Amino acid sequence: MGVGKSTVGRLLAERLGTGFRDTDEDIVAVEGRAIADIFVDEGEPAFRAIEKRAVRTALAEHEGVLALGGGAILDADTRALLAGHPVVYLSMDVEEAVRRTGLNVARPLLAVNPRKQWRELMEARRHLYEEVASAVVPTDGRTPEEVTRAALDALELKEA
């Protein structure tokens, strides 16, 4: 959350001369409501099912850069679908997350004690991010342009 997936994804797509797609934006467009509202109205399991369908559809339809929501990798089927694709895990520590987001924005999974919940989420997810990642790119203290350059280098991709 707040790591820069969409920002860096757009920059990567621009530098590679390809399209960009964000599954969170797809979900909002299809559902006609904010992700936080889906969490509140239907709960996390319902959201995760919607997210799983959105990722599957995006991977089938889109050949450019794809940004996934931070919890998409929780699903084993989604992780399997990502196998064979170049995947960049943008990492950051909690202090950077606080600096970037203040951990006070509408994040349904961080509603109570955001720092503690962020740490717990990362402890539960980090190994899954690393499992699917072709490259891990730290974002702490870096500009989006620096992160983009590091991602290109890590994946050994050339700009268009």
N, C-alpha and C positions, 0 to 999 in steps of 0.2 A: 504494500500500500504506500503510495506516494514515492515509489522508487523511480518513476519516470518512464514506465513502460510505453505509454502513448506518445510522449514527447520524443523519446529516443527512437521508438518505432517509426514515427513519421520522418525523423531525420535519416534513419537507415534507408527507408523506402526512397526518399529523395536522392540520397547519395548512390543508391543502387539502380535508380531509374525504373522503379517498379511501384506497384500499388501498395497501399496500407489499409489494414482493416483491424478493428478493435472489437473483440467479442462482447465486451461490456456495452459498447455502443449498439451492437447488433441486438442485444437483449433488450435494451431500453426502447429501440425502434420497434421491435416485434411486440413487446409486451405493452408498450404505450405508457410506461411508468418507470419511475426511478428504481434502481436496484434496492436501495434502502427500503422502499415501499413494499417490494416483493418480500424481502426478509420479514418485515413487520406483519404484513397481511397473510403470508402463506408459510413463513418459516424457512430456515436454511435448507432442509432437505428438498423442498419444492424448488427453491432457487437453484440448487446444485443440479437438479434434473434439467432445468431450463438451460443452465450454463453448459451442461454436457452436450445437449442437442446443438447449441450455438457453436461450440468448438468443432463438433463433428461436421456441421454444415460448412463452417468457414474453411476448415482444412480441405474439404472436398471441392469447394468453389473458388478458392483464392490461392493464387500462386505467389503473391508478394509477401511482404512483411505482415505478420499477424501478431497482435498483442493480445495476451490472454489475461483474464482476471487472476488475481493472486491465489484463489482457491481452486482454480480449474484442475490443477495437478492432483488434487485429492482423490479424483476418480481414477481407478486402475485402467479402465477402458480408454480414458483420455490420455493417460501416460503411454499406453500401448500405441495409440494413434500418433503420438508425437515421435515415436521411435523412427529413426531414419530421416527425420527433418532436422535441419540445423536449429538448435534452441539455445538462446542466450538467457541465462539467469542473471538478472541485475540484482546484486546484493547490496545491502546497507545495514548499518547497525541502528540500534534504537535511538541513539542520540541524534543521528542524522535524520531519522524519521520524525523525531520531535521538531527538529529545526525546519524541516520541509513542510510538514503538515500541521504542526502544533498538536497533533493527535486529538484535535477537537472538532474536526469536520465530521460530516455525516458518514460515519463508518459503522455499520451495524454490528460488526464483530468486536468493536472497541468501545462499546457504550459505557461500560463500567471499568474504572481503573485502566485507562488506555495503555500506559507503559507496561504494566504487568501482562495484560492481555496480548499486546504486540509481541512481547518476549515469548509468551507461551505459544502463540501462533507460529512464530518463527522456529521455535524448538520442534514443534510438531511437523512443520512443512519443509524445513531446510533440506533434510535428506531426500525428500521427494523432488525438490527443485534440482538438487545435484544429480539425482538419478536420471532425469530427462535432459539435463543440460549438456550441450556440446561444448559450451564455454561458460565460465563464471566471470562476470565483469563487476568489480566493486564500483559503486557509484559515490561513495563517501567523499565529500570535498571536491567533486568533479563537476564541471559544467555538462549540460546535455551534449554539447559538441565533443567534449573529451570522452564521454562515455560511448558515444557513437563511434568515434575513431578506435577506441579500445575494442568495441564489439566487432568492427570490421577486421581489425588486426587479429583478434582471437579466432575468428572464423576463416581467416585468410581469404577475405573477399576484397575485390577491387571495386572502386567507385566507377559508376557508368560514365 
